[in-house]
Each structure stands twice: as C-alpha cells, then as structure tokens.
C-alpha cells in the first residue's frame, strides 16, 4: 500500500517538475489507489493467467533505479530482473542461445569471500561452517574468511569460478578497481550480499554508475545486490533463505531446495524472512538473466 502511494506521489512530482501544478490536498489519492488496483485486476482477468508470462525484464531509467519496483504487490509473486538496456538483454540472450533462464551446474568451482574486514562476527559465525564444508567437498572452490583479498585474487575468483559469492561490506569494490572488472569479458554470476552493492551513484547529467554495472560491463550475466544499506542480522536471514531456495550450502539434501526455482524467484521468496521486510526485504534486486542453479556438491 505504501509503495503504491509513493508511486502516485512520484507521478505528481514528475508532473510538477514539468510545470503542471496540482493541489495535493484536493486530490483523492485513496480513490486513485483503488482505481489502479481495479485496473490491475482487470488486466489479470483478461490474460486469465498472469503467470503465463514466465519472466519480466525491467529496463529502468537512470532516475528510477533506486525504487524497489520488485516489492510492489503486482510484482511480488512473479519472476523479475533488471537490465540496463535492451541491447544488453539481447547480447546476453545471444550468448545463452536464447535461453531466458540458463541452468548452471554447480559442482566444484565456487568462489566465496566471507567477512573480509573481520568485523562482521555474527555473519561469519552464521556462514563459516557451511562455506567451509562446501570448500572442502569441492576441490576447485576457493574460500577467503576474515582476510582482505588482494586485487589479483579477486580477479581470479571472478573469472575462474562458476559462481562468485561475496558476504561482507559493500560489493567488494574495496578490493578490486571497477576499471579492471569492466575490462573482463566473462565475470562469473555473482551474489554481492553487502550494503548498497546495487546502489547507483548519480553524476549529474551523465548516466549513473555502480558496482553492479561494472560487473555487467565485464560480461557478468547475473548479479544480486542491495539497493541501499541493510542491517546485518536481517540480510543474513535473507541470504540463508536465498541459499536454501537455490540449493546452495545445503548439506543434507544437495539441490533439494532448488526445485527448479530461478534466482529471481528465490529472492522474491526470501524477502519476507526479514524483520523489516519492506526496508531490508525490499533492498535485494537481481540484474541480468534469472539463472537456475543445479547444486551438486
């Protein structure tokens, strides 16, 4: 409800910016909200089955990327990812032979960085055993815990693994320069689960840029990140749920939790485990293709 009202007032502000003045106190926003809901329901009835559309790609303008569109009620139960442009989407689809949700086999080549600055003790305690067990079982997997990786190590992890998982502050930009990521051609699908890892910094009239875009320019087909700062306790709960839904780090029944869910569906299903589900739970977003992971560790 609050997001829908925010969206309505955003439209009013856009109209005001373009010179159209409206008396806010004379506008029945509640009626507009109800009418929008009615139109959405009418649309769903016309298409009969709203889930017939298996996936939705959002091409978001530079001024609207900070809005958590995926958390709107009309999108909360569908598979949604963001792409910077139609050209990028077309290139990724060509790379994967037109497959919207490529399936990646995860057996023994995962790169993981956990608490590199050493100050997220609770987070390290939550994931240390699971990550360590996975690294032991997977001969080619790489794991760094409580240590700052150098730039060469980070670059190797991004380029030579099937999946890159970063659990720490930010998106790892402290350990590798953006220009070096952009010079790559095939960065691995990445889970950047730190604060503001998907935040885009504005540069006036120029297009915004951020860690996620550096990964995409470097050939990364999928990135999960957070739009703003989040609390470590909530985002740890979200990350645990996300890992379970894609079958990652589950020791008893490898792959059992996946059930064919793609990463966008797994993110959507994990939002509500957060205590602040409309703040911390709304922060995670997915850029790129909605990968399905077949974990067989």
N, C-alpha and C positions, 0 to 999 in steps of 0.2 A: 504494500500500500504506500509506504513512504517513498519508495523508489519511483512509483508511478506519479506521485505528486511532485517529486523533484523533477521528473521528466517534463511535466506540464509547465512548471515554472521556468525550466530551461528554455522551452519554446517561447514563453513570454519574454524572457530576457533577450533571446535572439531577435525577436520582433522589435524590441525596444532599441537594440543595437543598430538595427536597420532603419530607425526613425519612426516606427509605429508605436505610439504611446497608448497604453491600456490602463484603465483604472482597476488595479488589482482587487480593491475592496468591493467592486461592483460585479466581479466575475464569480460565477458559481463553479469553483474548481471541483467540488464534490460531484456535481452533475456531469462535468466533463469526464471525470474519472469513471463514473458509471457508464457513460456512453462509450468510452473507449473499451471497457470490459465487454459491453454488449457487442461491439463491432468485432472484437477478437473472437468471442464465442460464435458469432455468425460465420466468421471465416472458417473456424474449426468445423462447424456443421456442414459447410459447403464442401470442404475437402474430405468430409466423413472421417477420415483417419489422419489426424495431424502428424502421427509418427511415420506416415508413408514417406516423408522426407527424412532419409536416414541421417543426414548431416547438414548443418548450416555453417557457412563461412561468413564471417563478419569482416567487411572491408571498412575500417573506421577512420574517419578524418582525423587530422592532427590535433584538432581542438576537442575531440570527444573520446580519446583513448583512455582517459582516467576514469570514465564512467563504467561501473560494473554491469554492463548490459546483460551478461550471462546470469545475473542474480534476479532479473525481472521474472515475475511469476510466469509469463508466457514463454520463457526460455529455460526455466529452472529444471525441466524434466526432459530436455532434448539435448542432443549432441551438438555442441557449438565450439568452434575455434576461430581465432582471429588470423587474418593475413594482412600484410602491409599493402598489397596491391593484387589486382587480378593477374598481372604479369608474373608475380612471384608464384601465385597459385598454379598458373599454367605450367611454369617451369618445374614445380615440384610434381605435378601430375604426370608430366612427360618423363621425369626421372623415375617414377614408380609405375610406368606403363598404364597410366590412367586409373590406378587404384586409389580411391579416396582414403581408405583405412588400411595402409600396409600392415602386414603381420610380421613382427620381428621375433626371431627365435633368440632367446637369451639363455645361453648355456654356461659359458665360462669366460666372458670377456666384458666385465662391467668395471667402470672406474668410479670410485667413491671418495669424496672428501668430507670428513666429519669434524666439525668444530675446530677449524684450522687455527683460530686465535686463542683457543684454550679457555675461553671464559663462559662458554655455554655448558656448564657442568651437567645440568639436568638433561639437556638434549643429548649430550654424549652418553650419559647413562642409559637413556632410552633406546638408542640405536647401536651402541657399541657392540653388544653381543651378537645381534642379528647381522650386522655388516661384517664382523669378524668371521662368523661361521660361514657366511657366503663366500668371503675371500678365500677361506681355507678349502672349501669344496671346489672352487673354480680356479683352476691353475693359472689362467691368464688374467684374472681380475686383479685390480690394483686398489689399495686402500690406504688412505692417509688419515690418521686420527690425532688431533691435538697438535699438529705441526703445520707451519705455513709452507705450502709447496712453492718451489721456485717456478719461474715462468716456463722453462723448458719442460718441466714435469707436467705442468698444467696443459701445455700444448700437446704433449704426447698423450695425455689422458683423453683430451678432446678428439684427437684424430685417430687413435688406435684402439678405441673401445666401441662396443655396440650400444652402450648406454652410459651417460655421464650423470652422476647424482651428486649434488652439492648441498650440504646441510651446514649452514654457517651464516655469517653476516653478509648481507647483500647477495650479489650473484657471482662472486668470485673475481670481480673486476679489480680487486686489490692485488691479485697475484698474476694477472696477465693483461697486457695492454690491449685495448679494443682494436687498435690497428692491426695487431698480429692475429687476432681472431678473424677479422674481416679478410685478411689475406688468404685464409684457408679456403678449401673448396668442398670439404665433406666433414664438417663438425658432426659429432655423434648426437642423436636425440638426447636432450638434456632436461633434467629436473633441477631447477635452481630454486631452492625452497627457503631462501633467506628473505629478509626485509627489502621491500621495494626493488626486487630483482627484475620486475617487469615495468618499472616506472620509466616514463619517457620525459626527458628534460627538454623544456622549450627553449628555442633560440630565436625569439622574435619572429621575423617573417620567414625564417628558414624552417625546414621540417624538423620536428623533434627527433631526438635520438636517445638510445639507452642500450643497456647490456643485451637485451633480447634482440634488438635489431642487429647488433654486432654479430650475434650467433647466426641469425638468419642470413645475413650477407655472407657469412663464412660457410654457407651451404648446409646449415643445420635444418632438418626438415620438421622438427618439433621442439618447442621449448615450453616448459611450465614455469611460471614465475608469479610473483606477488606485485600487485599494483601499488601498494603502499606498505608502511611499516606495520608489522604484526607482533603480537606477543608470542614469546617462545613456547609457552605451555599450550596455547591454542593451536599454533601451527604445527607443533609436534603431534598433537592428536590428529590433525588433518593429514599429516604426512603418513602416520601409521595406517590410517584408514585407506589412503591412496595406495600405499604399498600392498595392502591386503587385497584391494579390489583388482589390481593388475597382477596379483600372484607373486609379487616381489618380496623377498625375505621371509616367506612363509616356510617354516622348517618341517612341519608335519605332513602337509599335502601340497607339494610344489605345483603351482598353476591352478589349484582348486578354486581359488577365489576369483580368477580371471573371468571364467565363463563367457569368453568372447567379448567382454566389455572393452571399448576403446578408452584411451586416456581421458578424453573429454567427458565421457560418461562417468568414469571413475572419479574425476574431480568434482563433478556435479553431485554425486552420491556422498562425497566426503565433506561437503560444506557444513552440513548440519551438526557434525560432531563437535564443532567449535562452540564454546560457551557464548562468545559474541558472534553468532552466525551471520549477522548482517553487517559486521565490520571485518573481523578476521576471516570469517567464512566467505565473504564476498571478494576478498583480495586475490585469491589464486585465479589465474586465467591460463589458457593454452593458446600458443601461437603455432601455426603451421598445420600439418596433417594430423588427424586423430589416430595415432598408431595403436595397434593391438599388440600386446606383448605376450608371447608364449614362453613363460619362465620354466626352465627345466634344469634347475640346479641340483 
